[in-house]
């Protein structure tokens, strides 16, 4: 494995983290692969470097820090709130071929004042980059997974389509494909007309038919799912395939996803959209406004942050705020993060722990410093 050099500004960066009340935490380079494969999202899963232990356990080179930091927090049984920082190498396939690079960042675990914690994460990322890149103008893009989920649920889609849309958040091409499917439903491949009729009408008869077929073919002895489970899956697939979102709902969802404006104007725009559409977005709008207020209180100019309704980040564990920071006029992401309130529970924490954090891409920052 070729050696790469630690960025020369790393010491200053760690001092900055310490001044912000973050305690450095170290995590092993070799990690259990299951948490990343289960929770990190398809984009990261495709790029992980996998290996095995002597006992056959699936392992990987550390592809990011958030999951390892959360696992270490759970293992140490440390109370919250707790603020951690990290700096080290991560390993994952990149299109530019540079598969080893340094990341640093801060994770806030257990802070119940979520709006303030969100605002602090964004502010810290911007301020730290300002220290490392003096005189450079930065561009901040912000999205909100929770607002998107509230819109999707308010449209009354079946649970299966809600799940697909929510998982696709931030992937504009996949969202577009889903909307096309919802506009023009397609038949389920490999399902005969007689079978489709059985799926629609008589669950008991469907289960019996599947059971007989499994017995006759000998498949039942090796089946991982029961006839009842297979029937439920077929009913779900047919329901998803035959669901058609009416033109008004499609137009509303497309209108929402097209929203892009300064954060200073975003709360009013979202409220106006919800009122005009007759959608109740629950507490999502209130939390959005609270976060904007908290950012303004920290001195952030909301007119310099862009809110994009369709903006997400390619990790499945985000639950609310998502954001990225780049140099103005440059697409390279220098910092990115968001809120991940469900992650620690999924990793084994005994109680819900709110969490938010961000990562800095040190190789990209180093290149930006040289320009």
N, C-alpha and C positions, 0 to 999 in steps of 0.2 A: 504494500500500500504506500504510494508516494507521500512524502511529508509535505505539508503545507504550513506556511508561516502564520503564526498568530499575528493578527493586525497590531500595528505598533501603538494604536490608541487604546488597547484593551485595558491597560492599567487605569487610565483616566475614566474609562467607561465604568469599571467596577467601583471606583471612588464615587462616581455620580449615583450609581445604584445604592451604595451604602448611605449616601446623604439623603436618599429618599426613603430610608427605613427598610430597605430590602436586605434580607440575610441570604448570603450565597449558599447554594445547595449543589452538591455534586451527585451525578447519577451515572451508573455504569454505561459503558459504550455498548455492551451486549445486553439486550433487553428481551423479555418474553414477547413473542410476536403476536400472540392472540389479541391483546388490547388494541394494537394498531390495526390489525386485520378486521376486528369487529367494530371499531368505533371511529376510526380516523377518516374514512371515506374512500371512495373508489380511486380518486385521483392519487392519493398517497399510497394506497394498497398496491397499485401497479408499479410503484417505483422503489419499493422496499427491498433491501438486500437480506435475503433469508438464509438461515443455516439451521443446524440441529445440534442439540446436546448429545452426549454419549448415551443418554437414556431415551432419545427420540423426541425430546421436547422441542417444539418449534421456536427458534430464536431469530433475532434480527439485529443488525447494526442500528443504533439509535437514529431514527429518521427525523425526530423532532423532540422537543423538550417538555411540552405541556403534560403529556401522559406520564412520562417518567417522574416529573416533579410531583404530580398528584399521587402516584403510587408510593413515592418515598414519604410523602406527608401522611398517608394512611398507615403505612408500616410503622412510622415513628409514634403514632397515636398522639401527635401534638395537637394542642388546642387551637382554636381560631378566635379572632382573625389572625392571619399570618401572612406576611409578605416575603416572598422568596425571589431571588434573582439567580441567574445562571449564565455561564459563558463556556462554550465548548464546541467540539466538532459534531456535526450531524452528517448522515450518510444516506443519500437517496439519488436515484437516477435523475439527471437533469438533461434537458434538450441540448444544452451547450456542451455537454460532456464532462463538466466539472462536478463530479459526484461526491466530493468531500468539501465541506465549507464550514465556516464558523457562524454560529448564531449566539445571540445574547438576548436576555429579556427579563421581564418581571411578571410574576403570577401573584395575584391577590386572591387569597382563599379565605372565605368565611366572613367577608365584610357585608353586613346586612343592608347598609345604606347603598343600594346598588347604583342609583343614579350618580352619587358622588364617586363611587368606585369606578364606574364607567368613564366619567369625566376625567378622573385622575389618570386612568390608563392612556386615554387619548392625549391628554396634556403632557404626560411624562414622555411619551413617544416623540411628540413634536418638539418638546424642549431639548431632549437628549440629542435628537438629530440636529437641532439648531446649534447646539454646542459643538458637535462634530463637523458640521458643515456651515460655518459662519458665513453670512452674506448670501447664502443660496436661498432662493424662494422655494417653499415646500407646497405640495398639493396634497390635500387630505380628502379622501372619499369615504363616506359613511353609509352603511345600510343597517337594516334591522330585521333579523329573522323573525322576531315575534310579531311585528306588524304584518309581514307577509303572511305568516300563518293565520293571523286573525282575519285577513281578507279572504284567504282560501276557505276557511271554516264558515265565514259569514255567507259565502256563495252557496252553501248547502250541498256541496259535492259528496258523493259516497266516500266513506273512510279510505278506501283503497286509492282513489284518485287524489284525495287530500295528501296521503302519505307520499305518493309519487311526486306531486308538485313540491311538497316541502323538502323532500330529499334532493330535488333538482335545483333548489334555490341557489342563485348565483351562476348557474350554467345556462346561459341564454339560449344556446342551441338546443339543449335538451328540453327546456321549457317550451320552446317553439314547437318541437316535435309533439309534446304532450298536448298542447293547444290544438294542433292539427288533428290529432286523434280524437279529441273531445268534440271538434267541429264535425268530423266525419267518421263515426264509429266503424270499426272493421270486424268481420266475423272472427271467431276464435279458430285458429289454424288447427286442423286435424279433428274437429268436432263435427260429427254428422248431424243432419237435421233431426233425426230421431233422438240422438243423444242430447242435443240442445233442448229439445222439447221436454225430455225427462228431467234435465237439470232445472228447467224453469218451473216445473209443475209439481213433482212428487219426490220429496227428499227421501222418504222411506224406500220407494221403488228404486231410486237411483243408487242408494247404498246397497240394496239387495243385488242389483244388477252388477255393480262393481265387485261385490263379494263373490258372486258366481263366476265372473270373468277371471278373477284372481285365482279361484280354486281350479277352474278348468285349465288355465295356462300354467299352473304351478308357481305363479308369481308370489302367492301369499306367503310362502315359506321364507322368502328373502326380502319381503317388502319392509321398508322403513316407516311406512305410514299405513294406517288402518283404512278400511273402506270409508268410514265416516269422515276421516281427515281428508281423503282424496275427494270425496263428494263436496266437502266444504270449500276446498280449493277450486274445484270446477265451477261451483256457483259464484265464487268471488271473481274468477277469470271472466265468466260470461257477463256478470254484472258490470265489470270494468269495460269490457269490450262493447257492450250495448249502451253504455251511458253516453248521452249526448248533452253537452252544455248548450243551453239556448243562446241565441245571438246576443241578447242583452248582457248575460253573464260573461260571455267571452269578451265582449266589448269592454265591460267594466274591468276585467282582469288585465286586459291589454292596456287599458288606460292607466291603471295603477302602475303597471310595470314600466310605463313610459315616463313616469315622474322623475325629473332630474332638475334640481334647483338648489340654491344656497340653503344651508341648514337654518339660517335666520328666518326663512319663509316656509320651511317644511311643515311645521306643526299645523299652521293655518291651512296649508294646501291639503294635508291629509284629512283634517277635520272637514274641510269643504268637500273633498271627494266622498268621504263616508256619508255626509248628510245628503248630498245630491244623489248618491247611489242607494240610499236607504239601508246602509249596512251598519250594524253595531259592531264596533271593533273592541269593545270591552275596555280593559285596563291598558291595552297596548299603547293607545294614543297618550294616555296620562303618563305612562312611564317614559315615552318618547319625549314629551315636553319637559318632564322632570330632568332628564339627562341634558337637554339643551340648556335649561336654566343653570344646571350645575356647571356646564362648560363655560357659560358666560360669566359665572361667578369666579371662575379660575382665570379669567382674563382672555379667554379664547374668542377671537373675532368670528362669530358664526357665519358671517357673509363670506369668509375665506374657506369654509368647509362645504363640500358638495355632498348633498344627500341624493342618492340614487336608489329608488325603490327596488330595482332589480339586482342591486349589488349584494353579492355574498362572497364567502371565501370557501375554497374547496376542502373543507374539513367538516365531517358530519356532526361533530359534537357541539357546534355553536347553537345558542338558544336565543340570543337577543342582538345586542350591539355587534356589528362587524365593521372593521375599518382598515384602511391601508394608507400609508404615507409614501409619497415619492417626491423626487425633485421636479419642480414645475417644468413641463415640456418633455419629460422623460417617463417612459412607461415602466421602467424598472422599479419594483416595489422595494423600498428600503426598510419599512416596518409594517407589520400587520398584526391584527389581533381581534379580540372580541370576548363575548361573554359565553361561558360554558357551564351553566348551573346544574345540568344533569350528570356531568361526566364523573364526578367523584363518587356519586351513588352507584353508577354503573361499574365503577372500578372496585367497589366493595366497601365504601364508607357506610357506616351504620346510620348516619343521618344526612339530610340534605345539606350541602355546603355550597352557597353561592360563590361563583368564581369568575374572574375576568383577568385578562393578561394580554401581553403583546411580545412579539419577537422582533429583533433587529437582524437584518441580513448584512453581516460585517464585510463580506467580500464586495458587495455592491456599494456599501458606504465607502470602502477604501477606494474603489474606482471613482466614485463621485468626488472624493477629496482630491484626487489627482488631476481632475479636469479644471 
